[in-house]
């Protein structure tokens, strides 16, 4: 174990950046609760991890309110614009929604979701939770090596095409050094102006938060976005120039909804996830399948264990591809997908061999599954950065780096306080590679629209005002009606495989949170990626290289195509918990990436 599990009595914060964790703890120290701390940390992440998220992105927020005993999810996944129809894209000669540029932009959901959490459940004022983010944007923060690397690869694009991104991320036209002091004065001014307009609205806390929402979604921020997308035609992942579909009217109509969670019981606990507008229920389906196996008898990280977990993941993710979508627009058979009888039939498909070939979704309620064909598409020709732009994931890979590293990333934060409140959130979208920075605002838009299908008749087909199914998937766990564990990880489609390994190591094998966060990580690439260009490798399983040779040899004999990747390279699990006996708060953070940190007092 590289770090200890942290314990305390006052509060715990764990996030993918040490500065965000410190900001969250500062909010607790100033008298705030877990919800205030999460908002403060969330805004800091928008500044210090610009390659992975921003105010123009999205976030699902799971919360447990100790006063009411309720678990809720605030959906910060903005919908598609009203002008976004399959015909609109086909008229442009497109057969898929590009992974970058202006066309895939959705309504920015992250900013409004954090405001909704603060208004409904927080206690601090807007200024108190924004001050840290404003300070880092204005005065600077140490630039992460991966952010610096991404900027270096994309520097020609930023200099020649996305010039506002160049003004934001380049220093005198040159990529900044890793660890150098990075500033974003335009973003700092955006936060300050939102705050100024909020405080001018009146003295009330809630009044100011609502005014901040108006400034962003109906005021100067929306006006800047609307004006830019109406006038601009920018180079995107297609290799051509396109304008956008998002308008100020789309933004003015949106509020972050607070919804019921998806849930299931597993070995004495109640596990909560965002609904099927996310991939979250796939975690629940995996648990339902695995409950029929004696994992403890197999042994953690044995060949039997790795094979069984991988095969169950394939089945659950196949159902994701066939059945998940925005439940406001499509009838998602979630109850049937979690039904014990359905799960029992699906479990019988798991045998001693690796399932290959086509996806095997089930038929809940005797429905017939249909998944649009993925097809093969080649990126447009051109410089190296053009190929990186074509891939809709936030990851930017320098030419000299092998492609064995994990693809897909985002952010994560978790918070627990001494009152029993708990939060888990995975902010993402609006990263520096997604779209050009909006002039005067200091941030780009998110491109989650790339995840919707242009083919009609699927639960995740594109429609105006519809949420594209997101990969973002935090988790919150209750025991005896109280919140006991909150966790998440960056990782795109792999989030619900990497966090599953953490959860099983903790619950089924009794590892403490830190040891569970450091256990061997692996994932299947059987199911197509949610990101353009939707690549997949049906038999491929990536496993960190410390997996024993005899285990990988056994898995190979079963038909898996094992790809060994560097140790400490898959995922960055962040977790907090509350001990059921003495009420101690605990926290853990994966050492992977060398930037996630936990704090407890």
N, C-alpha and C positions, 0 to 999 in steps of 0.2 A: 504494500500500500504506500503510495507516494505522499499522502496527506492524511491527517486525522479527521475523523468525523467530528464536526464542531457541535458543542452543546452550550445551552444557556437557559436563562429564565425570562428574558425580556423580549427578544425577537430574533429572527433569522432571515437572512436574504442570501440568495444564490442566483447569479446571473452569468452571462457569457462575457462580461467585461467587468474588471475590478472597479472601475470608476462608477459604473451603474450600481454595483452592489454597495459601494460606499455611499452613494447618493440615497439609496433606499434606506440604509441604516440611519443616515442623517435625518431623514424624514421621521423615522420612528423615534429617534432621540429628541426631536423637536416637539413631540407630543402627538404625532400622527399615528394612524393605525396601518394595518397591512395594505389597505387599499391606497392610502396616500403614498406609502412607500413604493408600491408598484408603479404608480403614475410617475413619481419622480425618477425612478430607475428607467422606466420606459422612455421618457423624454431624453434622458442622457444617452441611451442606446441609439436614438435617432442621430445623435451628433457623433459619437465616438466609433460607431460601426457603420459608416456611410456606404460601404461596399455590400452591406447585407440588409439594410432597412433605412427607412426615413419617414418623415411626416406624410409623404404621398403614398405610403404603403398600406399594409393591412395587419390586423392582429385579432386572434380570438383570445378572450380573457375568461378563464374559469375562476369562480370565486365561491368561497364558503363564508356566509355571514353568520357569525356565531350568535348574534342577538336573535335572529329569526330562525336559525337552524336550516337555512336554505342553501342549495347549490344552484347557481345560475351561470349562464354563459352570456357575455356581451359580445355580439358579433361585430367585429371591426373589419369584416370583409365587404368592401363596397361593391355595388352591383355594376353591371355593364351599362353603358350609356343607352339612352332611348333610341339613338340612331344605329345602334349595333345590331344588325340583322345578318343572317347568312347571305342574303342577297347583296347587302352592302359590300361584303368582302369579295363575293364572287364577281361583282361588277368591276372590282379592281384587278381581276385575274388571279385571285388568291384561292388556294384550296385548303389553307390552314391559316390560323391567326398567328402572325409573327410573334417571336419571343421578345422583341425589343422595339423601341420607337414609340410613336404616339398612338397607333391603331389599337394595341391591346390594353390601353389604359382604362382602369375602372375608377369609380368614385373613390378618392382617398379615404380609407376607413380608419386608419390607425389614430389620427388626431382626435376624431370624434369619439372613438371608443374609449380612449383614455379620459376624455372629458366626461363621458357618461359614467365611468367608474368613479371618478372623483365626485361628481355631483350626487350620485345615488347612494354611495357607500362611504365616501371619504369624510374627513373633518377639517383638513387644512385648506387654506386659500390657494387660489391659482398661482399667485406669486411665489408662494412657498415651495410648490412642486416644480415650477419652471426655472427657478433661479439657478440651479446647478447646470441645466442644459444651456441656458443663456450664457453662463460663465464660460463653459467649455467651448461653445461656438465662437464667442467673442475673444477670449483670452488664449485659447488653444488647448490642445490635448496631444498626447504622444500617439503618432500615427502607427497603427498596427502594420506589421510586415506584409500581411496578405492584402491589406488595403493599398499599401504603397505599390505592391507588385501588380495589382489590378490596374492602378492608375498608369503605371509604366507601360503596360501592354496597350492600353487604350489611348495613350497620349497623342498619337497621330490623329485619331478620330476626334479627340477633344480640341486639338489645335485647328484642324481643317474643316470640321463639319459641326460638331456639337460645341460651338465656341463658348457658350455660357457654362458648360461643364468644364471647359478649359479654364475659364476665369475662376471657377470654384475650386478645382482640384489640383491645378498646376500652379507652381510658384515661379513667377517670371517666365512662364512658358515651359518650365522644366518639371518633370515628375519629382515630387518630394521624396526625401530619404525615409526609409523605415525608422521609426522612433523619433522623427523630427516633430517639432511643434507645429501642429496643423490648426488653422483657423477657418471659420466659415462666417465671415461678418454678415453676409446677406441673410443667412439662416438666423443668426442672432437678432438681426433687425426684424425679421418676420415674427419671431417669438415676442420681441419687445412690443411691436405694434399691436399684436393680438392682445397682449397683457394691458397695454395702454387703453385700447378701446374697451376692454372688459372692465377695467376699473373706472372708466368714465361713465359706465352705465349705471353705477350706484354702489352703495356700500355692502349690499348683501352678498354672501359667499355664492349661493346658488345663482343669484342674478348675474354675477360676474362670469360664472362658468357658462351660462347660457349666452351671454354677450360674446364670449370668446368663440363659441360655436358659430354664432352668426358672423363674426369677423372672418372666420375661415371659410365657411360653407356658403355664406350669402354676401360677403363683403369683399375686402381687397384681395384676399387670397384667391377666391373663386373668380374674381374679375381678371386677375393676372393669368390664371390658367385658361379661362375662356378666351381671352384675347390672343394668347399665344397659340392655342390650338386652332383658332379660326384663321390665323394669318400664316402660320408656319407650315412648311413642307420639308420634312427632315429625312435624312438617310436612316434606314432601319435595317432589320435583319434580312429583308428580302434583297438587299443591294440596291433598292430603289428609294425614291423619296415619296413620302405620304404625309398628309395632314391627319389630324385626329378626329375622333367622334365625340369625345367628352365635352360637355358644355357646362356653363355656370348654372343653368337650370337643372341639370342632372344633380349637381352638388347641392343646390338649394332645397331639393326635395328629400334629402337623405338625413336620417337619424340612425344612430347605432341601436339596433334592437337588443333587448334583454330577453333571453329565451330559456326554455327548459333544456336540460342537458340530455344526451343519450347516456344510458347507464346499464350495468349488469352487475350481478353478484359473482364473486370468485373467492372461494375458500374463506368465507367469513367476512369479507370486506365488500363495499359497494364502490364500483369504479365508474367515474363520470368522465365524459368526453363531449366535445362539441358535436352538433348534429351532423346529418349527412350532407350538408353543404360543405363540410370538411371531410377529410379521410378518417376522422376520429373514430367512428364506429368500427373501423377495421381492427383496431386494438381490442375492442370488446369481442369481436368475432374470433380473433385468435385465442383469447382467453377461454371462450366457450368451447372451442375445439380442443384446446390443451387440457381442460379439466378432466377429460376422459382418459388421460395418460398418467402414468405414475412417473412423473419427472424426477422426483427425489430418488427413486430406485435406479434411474438411468445414470444419475450423477451429473453435476453441473459441468458443461462444456465437454461431455463425452460425445462420441460419434452418434450414439443413439439420440442423445438430447439435441444436438445440433441438427441432425436429420429431421427429427420430428417437428421441431420448432420451424424449420425452414419449409417443410411441406405444408404445415398448417398456414403459414404466412402466404404461400402461393394460393391456397384456396380462398382465404379471406380477401386478399387483394384482387383476385379475379372477380369476386362479388362486388368489390368497390368499383371496378371498371364497368360492370354491367348495370349496377343498380343505384349508385349514389348520385345525388344532384340536389339542387336547391328545392327543399320540400314545399316552398311557396309556389313552385311552378310544376312540380312533378310528384306523383304518388310514390314515395320511396317505401318499400315494404320492410321497414326496419324491424318491426316486431316479428315478422316471419323469418327474417335473417338471423335473429337471435333465439328463435324458438328451439327448445331442446330436441324435438323430433327432427327438425331440419338439420340441426347441428350434428345429431347422431348419424344421419345419413351421409353428411359431408365427411365426417370423421372416418367413415369406412373406406374412403378413397385413399387414405394414407396407408402405405405399405412400406416394405423395406427398400424400395427403389425410388430414385428421384423421378418425379413426374416431369415429362418433357413435352415439347410440342406446343399445341395451342392452349390457351387459357381454358380453365374449367369452371366457369361460374355456375352457380346452382339455379334452381327453378323454384324460388319461394312462392307458395300459393299457386303452384303450377304455371307460373308465368314463364314466358319464353325470353331468354336473355338474348340481347343483341349488342355487340360491341363494334363500333366502326373500325374498318381496317386501318392499321397504322401506316402501311406503305413506307417506301424508302424515298428520301429526298436528299439531294446533295446541296450543300451550302453554296451560295454564289461565289464566284471566283473573286480574287482580290487579295489584299494584304492579310497578314495573319490575324489582325484584330477583327476582320470581317467574319471569319469563321467563329471567333469567340462570341461575337454579337449574335450570330445565328442561333447559338445554343442559349435557350431561355433561362438557364440556371444562373444564379448570381456568380458562380465560380468563374474566375478568369485564370487560365493556366498559361504561364510563361512558356515560350517555345522550347526552352531547355529542360522543362520538367516533364518527367514521365507521367503518363495518364493512369497511373496506378493509385493516385490519391482519390479520396472520396469526392464525389460530385454532388453539389447541392449544399446549401448552407442557409442559415438564417440566424436569429437570435432567440434567447430564452431568458426568462426571469421568473423566480418563485419567491414568495414572501410568506412568513408566518409571524403572528404577533402574540403577545402574552394573553390576549383576550380570547384566543381561539379562532380568529379570522385567518383565512388563507387564500392565496392567489397563485395561479399558474398562467403564464401567457407566453406566446411565441410570436413576437413582432417580426415582420418581414416585409418585403416588397419596397418599391421605391428606392432600390439600390443604384449605385452610380452607373452601372452598366445597363440598367433597364431602359432608360429614356433620357433625353437631354434635360439638364436643369432648367427650370422655368426662370426666365430673367427676373431678377429682383427678389426672388423667394429663397434661393439657396438650396433647393431640393428638386429632384425629378419625380415623375409620376411612377406608380406601380404598373406592372404589366401582367396582372393575374388573369386577364382575359385570354391569354394564350392557352389556358387550360380547358377552355370550352371547345366543344366540337362544332364544326360548321355543318356536318351532316345532321339532318333533322330527325327527330323521333327517338333520341336518346335522352336519358335523364339529365345528362350534362351538356345537352345541345345549347348553342348560343340563343339567347332571346333578350330583347330589350328589358332592362331593369332586373335581370336575373343575376344571381351570384354565381360566378364560375366556381366549380368545386375546388377547394384549396387543399394543399397538403398540410397546412398548419394544424398542429394537434397536441396541445397541452393536456395534462391528465391531473385529476384530483381524486383522492381516495378517502372514503369515510369508513369508520368502524364505530358501531354502536351510536350512530347518529351524529358523530363529531368528526371534523376534518383531521385526518392523521398523516396525510402525505400529499405533496404537490410536486410535480416534476415535468420536465420536458427536455428537448434537445433540438439544436439545429439539424438539418439534414434532408429537406425536401421529402421525397417519397419514403425515405428510409427512417423517418422519425418514429413511426410506429413499429419498426423492427428493433431499432437500437434501444428505445425506451422499454420495449417488452423484455429484452434481455436483462436490463437493469431491474425491472419490477420482479421478474421471476427469481433473479438472484437474491433479492431482498426477501420476498414473501415465501417462496417455496424452499429456498436454501438457507435462509436465516442470516444472510450477510448484512452488516450494517450499511447505512446509506453510502458511505464513502467507498467501502469495499465493493459494493454493488455497482457504483458508478465506474469503477476501474476494472470490472470483469471483462473478459474477452468479448469483443464486439464483432458482429458478422451480419450479413444481410444477403438476401436473394435479389437478383435482378431479373426475375422471371417475368414480371409484369411491366408493360410499357411505362416509361416515365410520364408524369403529368406535364412536364415541360417540353416545349418545342425543342427538338424534332421528335420527341416521344420514342427514344431509343429503348431497346430491351434486348436481353440475352437470356433466353428461357432456362438454361441449365446453370448459369453462372452464379456462384456464391463467393462473395468476398469475405475473407476472414483475416484478422490481424495475424501477423507472422509468428506470434508466440504460441499459436495453436500447435500442439505436438505433432510431429511428423506422422506418427502412427494414426492419429485421428484424421488428418487430412487424407492419408492413404485409404482409410476405411471409407470416408465420404466419397472419394474418387471411385472406389469399387462399386458404390451404390449408384453411380451415374452422375454425380454432381461434377461440374467443372469448377474446380477450386482455384481461386485467384488470391494469392497471398499478398496482402498490402502491408505497408509499414505499421509497426506497433503504434498505438496511441494516435490513430488517424481516423477512426470512424466514430463520429458523434462527439457531443460535448454535453453530457447529461448534467443538468442542474436540478437540485432537489432540496426541499425543506420538509420537516415533519414535526409532529408533536407526539411525545411518548404518552401512551394511554394511562400509565400508572401515576407518574409524578408531574405530568404536564410540562416536562422539559422540552424546549424547542431544539431541534437538531438541523444541521445543514451540511450539504456536501456539494462538491463541484468536480467534474472530471478534469484531470490534468491535460487532456487532449487539447491541442491548440495553444496551450500555455497562456490562456487569457481568462478563462472562467474562474471565478473566485466566489467563495462563500464567506459570510460574516455571521457570527452569532454572539449574543451577549446575554 
